[in-house]
Amino acid sequence: MSSVATDNAALVRGAYEDFGRGDIPAVLGFLADDVVWTESAGGLYGGTYEGPQAVLEGIFARVGAEWDGFVVDLERVLADGDAVVGVVTYRGTYRATGRSVVARGAHVWEVRDGRAIRVEQFTDTAQFAAVVS
């Protein structure tokens, strides 16, 4: 792995660690001002969010308001230059239904100059749909 890939992998790992600690300002600080974050189509928060404020309002705030014990367990990081993939397992209980989810997922990050400029999430949206309905 090149030194750029190693550095970028460490930055992405740090973002997952920050999220796990509930340090959302640190995660948002890692996002470039013009970040483009795309959640899987058909998922709870499916769509594209542009800028850290949109990510905060469209995803993170909703997760905090709608889920109990929501975690993103990082299992593996793969990196090649500016591209970093985080393989994860989501866990949590949806408050409105009391149902729990355990779902695999992946995030493809593009990191440039120490900040995430693009994030794309892939997950089994049917598992989340079953929990909220």
C-alpha positions, 0 to 999 in steps of 0.5 A: 500500500502506498503512503498516500493510501496508508494515510487515507486509510488511517483518516477513514479509520479515525472517522469511524472511531469518531462516529463510534464515540459520538464525536459527530463534529469531528466526523463532519470536520473530516468532510470537505465543504463540498463533499458528496455523500450518497446513501443506497437508493431505496434505503431509509436515508437514500439519496445524495447529500451535498456538504457536511450540513446536509449529511448532518441533517439528512443522515446523522441527526436522523440516526440519532433521533430514530435509533437506539444503540446504533453502531457501525462496526468497522471490520476491514479497510481497503485502500488504493490511493485516494480510494478507501473502502470500509466494510462494516456491520450496522447494528441498532434498534429502530425506536418506532417499531422496537425492531433491531437490525444487523446489516452488512454494508460498505462505504467507498470514500474518496479522500483528497488533501486529508478530507473526504470529498465523496462517500458512497454507501452500499447496504442491503436496504431490504433489511432496514425496510423490514425493521421500520415497517 
